[in-house]
Amino acid sequence: MKTKILIVEDDPHILLGLEEVLKSDGFDVASCNRGDLALDAAAKHKPALIVLDVMLPGASGYDICKSLRAKKISTPILMLTAKGQEIDKVVGLDLGADDYVTKPFGVRELLARIHALLRRGNNSIVEKIENEKQFKIGDATIDPKTFQLKRGKSVEELTAKEIKLLQIFHAHAGEVLSRDKLLNEVWGYNYYGTTRTLDQVIVQLRKKLGDNGDEPKHLLTVHGVGYKLTV
């Protein structure tokens, strides 16, 4: 049985090109050209992966991504964006996207990222963490069952990867963890990308932990190596 991929893209030329590339690589392909129809398309087709454009009629890719994760749907999401600004990539990752490709992109890069995402097994991460207990980092309480971080009256929504990272840091508090180790543990050994993805997620986690500023108290950068947690 072929692996199904859902493409959510409103540009007919890009959509046709993506369909041809993915079908030639052995995938079963479903498509949707409006953001406000994407959730229904995902529910109908139950894809193994979603290729999601950011700029869509009806609802943005960010809105779709946020809605899917709010429903605890852990299907890997590869976002397509014509924007090169780092903030857009950060927003996408913060809302639960697994990776992104900036237009224009090469076919080989796109396929490599798709295959890497499919090998990561996001579902097993979610299934594993949903059964684990709450834990604390500083004055923040992390609850894997609700995907939430609470600090006083503040409640922050977390993605599966953010929770997994926090669990790893909590289990290895005080230890220096290399970027490669963290990428391998959370994104998978076949991750096709750069450490910037991890760095951007760490920035968002610091904000959610209240660890802002140039001198964070909990998630510390160990220059040239990676990160460590102090509690």
C-alpha positions as CSV (number, residue, x, y, z in Angstrom):
1,M,0.0,0.0,0.0
2,K,1.4,3.4,-1.0
3,T,2.1,6.1,1.5
4,K,-0.4,8.9,1.2
5,I,0.7,12.6,1.2
6,L,-1.7,15.5,1.3
7,I,-0.7,18.7,-0.5
8,V,-2.3,21.9,0.5
9,E,-1.3,24.5,-2.1
10,D,-3.3,27.1,-4.1
11,D,-0.9,27.7,-6.9
12,P,-2.0,25.3,-9.7
13,H,1.5,25.2,-11.3
14,I,3.2,24.3,-8.0
15,L,0.5,21.9,-7.1
16,L,0.8,20.0,-10.4
17,G,4.6,19.9,-10.1
18,L,4.4,18.5,-6.5
19,E,1.8,15.9,-7.5
20,E,4.0,14.7,-10.4
21,V,7.2,14.6,-8.3
22,L,5.6,12.7,-5.4
23,K,3.7,10.3,-7.6
24,S,6.9,9.5,-9.6
25,D,8.6,8.8,-6.2
26,G,5.9,6.2,-5.4
27,F,3.6,8.2,-3.2
28,D,-0.2,8.2,-3.3
29,V,-1.2,11.9,-3.5
30,A,-4.3,13.9,-2.4
31,S,-4.6,17.6,-2.8
32,C,-6.5,20.6,-1.5
33,N,-6.3,24.2,-2.8
34,R,-7.9,26.1,0.1
35,G,-6.9,26.6,3.7
36,D,-10.5,26.4,5.0
37,L,-10.9,23.0,3.4
38,A,-7.6,21.6,4.7
39,L,-8.8,20.1,8.0
40,D,-11.6,18.3,6.3
41,A,-9.2,17.0,3.6
42,A,-6.8,15.7,6.4
43,A,-9.7,14.0,8.2
44,K,-10.9,12.4,4.9
45,H,-7.5,11.2,3.5
46,K,-5.7,10.5,6.8
47,P,-2.3,11.2,5.1
48,A,1.1,10.0,6.5
49,L,2.4,13.6,5.9
50,I,1.1,17.0,4.9
51,V,2.9,19.4,2.6
52,L,1.4,22.7,3.7
53,D,1.7,26.1,2.0
54,V,1.7,29.1,4.3
55,M,-0.2,31.6,2.1
56,L,-3.6,30.1,1.3
57,P,-7.1,31.4,0.6
58,G,-9.6,30.8,3.4
59,A,-7.1,30.1,6.2
60,S,-3.3,30.4,6.5
61,G,-0.9,27.4,6.8
62,Y,-0.2,28.7,10.3
63,D,-3.9,28.5,11.3
64,I,-4.2,25.0,9.8
65,C,-1.0,23.8,11.6
66,K,-2.2,25.2,14.9
67,S,-5.7,23.6,14.5
68,L,-4.2,20.2,13.7
69,R,-2.0,20.2,16.7
70,A,-4.8,21.5,19.0
71,K,-6.7,18.4,17.9
72,K,-3.7,16.3,18.9
73,I,-3.2,15.2,15.3
74,S,0.5,14.5,15.1
75,T,0.8,13.9,11.3
76,P,4.2,15.3,10.2
77,I,3.9,18.8,8.5
78,L,6.3,20.2,6.0
79,M,5.6,23.9,5.4
80,L,6.2,25.7,2.2
81,T,6.9,29.4,2.4
82,A,8.0,32.0,-0.1
83,K,9.3,34.1,2.8
84,G,12.9,33.8,3.8
85,Q,12.7,35.8,7.1
86,E,13.6,33.7,10.1
87,I,10.6,34.9,12.1
88,D,8.2,33.1,9.7
89,K,10.1,29.8,10.1
90,V,10.1,30.3,13.9
91,V,6.3,30.9,13.9
92,G,5.7,27.8,11.8
93,L,7.9,25.6,14.1
94,D,6.4,27.1,17.2
95,L,2.9,26.1,16.0
96,G,3.9,22.5,15.5
97,A,5.3,22.2,12.0
98,D,8.1,19.6,11.7
99,D,10.1,21.2,9.0
100,Y,10.0,23.8,6.3
101,V,11.2,24.5,2.7
102,T,11.5,28.0,1.3
103,K,10.4,28.5,-2.3
104,P,11.9,28.1,-4.7
105,F,13.1,24.7,-3.6
106,G,14.9,21.8,-5.4
107,V,13.1,18.5,-6.0
108,R,15.9,16.4,-4.4
109,E,15.9,18.6,-1.2
110,L,12.1,18.4,-1.0
111,L,12.0,14.6,-1.3
112,A,14.9,14.2,1.1
113,R,13.0,16.2,3.8
114,I,9.8,14.3,3.1
115,H,11.5,10.9,3.5
116,A,13.3,12.1,6.7
117,L,10.0,13.3,8.2
118,L,8.3,10.0,7.4
119,R,11.2,8.1,9.1
120,R,11.0,10.1,12.3
121,G,7.9,8.4,13.7
122,N,6.2,11.4,15.3
123,N,3.3,9.2,16.3
124,S,5.4,7.1,18.6
125,I,6.7,10.2,20.3
126,V,3.2,11.5,21.1
127,E,2.1,8.0,22.3
128,K,5.1,7.8,24.6
129,I,4.8,11.2,26.1
130,E,1.0,11.2,26.7
131,N,1.5,8.6,29.4
132,E,4.2,10.4,31.3
133,K,3.7,12.5,34.5
134,Q,4.0,16.2,35.0
135,F,7.4,17.7,35.9
136,K,8.8,21.0,36.8
137,I,11.5,23.3,35.4
138,G,12.0,26.4,37.5
139,D,8.6,27.7,38.3
140,A,7.1,26.1,35.2
141,T,5.0,22.9,35.3
142,I,5.0,20.8,32.1
143,D,2.1,18.4,31.5
144,P,2.7,16.0,28.6
145,K,-0.9,14.8,28.7
146,T,-2.3,18.2,27.9
147,F,0.7,19.5,25.9
148,Q,0.8,22.6,28.2
149,L,3.3,24.5,30.3
150,K,2.0,26.5,33.2
151,R,3.7,29.3,35.1
152,G,1.4,30.9,37.7
153,K,-1.7,32.0,35.8
154,S,0.1,31.8,32.4
155,V,-0.6,28.7,30.2
156,E,1.5,28.0,27.1
157,E,0.7,25.3,24.5
158,L,3.6,23.0,23.6
159,T,4.3,20.9,20.6
160,A,5.3,17.2,20.8
161,K,8.9,18.0,20.0
162,E,9.0,20.8,22.6
163,I,7.8,18.4,25.3
164,K,10.3,15.7,24.2
165,L,13.1,18.3,24.4
166,L,12.0,19.4,27.8
167,Q,11.8,15.8,29.0
168,I,15.3,15.1,27.8
169,F,16.7,18.2,29.4
170,H,14.8,17.4,32.7
171,A,16.2,13.8,32.7
172,H,19.7,15.0,32.1
173,A,19.7,18.2,34.2
174,G,23.1,19.7,34.5
175,E,24.6,17.7,31.6
176,V,25.8,19.3,28.4
177,L,23.8,17.9,25.5
178,S,25.2,18.3,22.0
179,R,23.0,19.6,19.2
180,D,23.6,16.4,17.3
181,K,22.4,14.3,20.3
182,L,19.2,16.4,20.7
183,L,18.5,16.4,16.9
184,N,19.0,12.6,16.8
185,E,16.8,12.0,19.9
186,V,13.9,14.3,18.9
187,W,14.1,14.7,15.1
188,G,15.6,11.3,14.3
189,Y,18.9,10.0,13.0
190,N,18.0,10.7,9.4
191,Y,17.1,14.3,9.9
192,Y,17.9,16.3,6.8
193,G,18.4,19.9,7.9
194,T,20.6,22.2,10.0
195,T,21.0,22.8,13.7
196,R,19.2,26.1,13.2
197,T,15.9,24.3,13.5
198,L,16.8,23.2,17.0
199,D,18.1,26.6,17.9
200,Q,14.9,28.2,16.9
201,V,12.8,25.8,19.0
202,I,15.1,26.5,22.0
203,V,14.4,30.2,21.6
204,Q,10.7,29.5,21.8
205,L,11.1,27.2,24.8
206,R,13.0,29.9,26.6
207,K,10.2,32.3,26.1
208,K,7.6,29.8,27.4
209,L,9.7,29.1,30.4
210,G,10.0,32.8,31.1
211,D,13.7,32.4,30.3
212,N,14.0,35.6,28.3
213,G,17.0,37.9,27.8
214,D,20.6,37.5,26.9
215,E,21.3,35.6,30.2
216,P,18.8,32.7,30.5
217,K,18.5,30.9,33.8
218,H,17.5,27.5,32.7
219,L,18.2,26.6,29.1
220,L,21.8,27.6,28.8
221,T,23.9,27.7,25.6
222,V,27.2,25.9,25.7
223,H,29.0,27.5,22.8
224,G,30.4,25.2,20.2
225,V,28.6,22.2,21.7
226,G,24.9,22.5,22.5
227,Y,22.7,23.2,25.6
228,K,22.3,22.3,29.2
229,L,19.5,22.7,31.7
230,T,19.9,24.2,35.2
231,V,17.0,23.9,37.6
